[in-house]
Amino acid sequence: MKLPEFSDIKLGSQDRYETMVLLPENWTVTKQSHKADSKVKVGTTIVLTCTKAS
């Protein structure tokens, strides 16, 4: 059985001077819009708040 994939994932910055997430591999997720282990329907927008890795 193939698990559903989420395609509507938005990345946002919590940093004051780095306001756009351009290379996600250089960022660390600090918050998410849905609680861990919560169930969301496929098609739901998921927002990940990030901070720039040093």
C-alpha positions in Angstrom: 0.0 0.0 0.0 1.4 3.4 -1.0 1.0 6.2 1.5 -0.5 9.5 0.3 1.9 12.3 -0.4 1.4 15.9 0.6 2.1 18.4 -2.1 0.9 21.6 -0.5 3.7 22.3 1.9 4.6 26.0 2.5 7.9 27.1 4.1 8.0 30.3 6.1 10.8 32.1 7.9 10.7 33.3 11.5 14.0 35.2 11.0 14.0 39.0 10.9 16.5 39.4 8.1 16.2 36.1 6.2 12.6 36.4 5.1 12.4 33.8 2.3 13.3 30.1 2.4 15.2 29.6 -0.8 17.3 26.6 -0.1 15.4 24.4 2.4 18.4 22.3 3.1 20.0 25.3 4.8 17.1 25.8 7.2 15.8 24.1 10.4 12.1 23.6 11.0 11.0 25.2 14.4 7.2 24.9 14.2 4.5 23.2 12.1 0.9 24.1 11.5 -0.4 20.7 12.6 0.5 18.9 15.8 2.8 15.9 15.5 0.9 12.6 15.0 -2.3 14.5 14.0 -4.2 13.3 11.0 -4.8 15.7 8.2 -6.5 15.1 4.9 -4.6 14.9 1.7 -4.7 18.3 0.0 -4.5 20.2 3.3 -1.9 23.0 3.4 1.0 22.3 5.8 3.0 25.3 6.9 6.5 24.7 8.3 8.1 27.7 10.1 11.9 27.7 9.7 15.0 29.4 10.9 18.3 29.8 8.9 21.0 27.3 10.0 24.3 28.9 11.0 
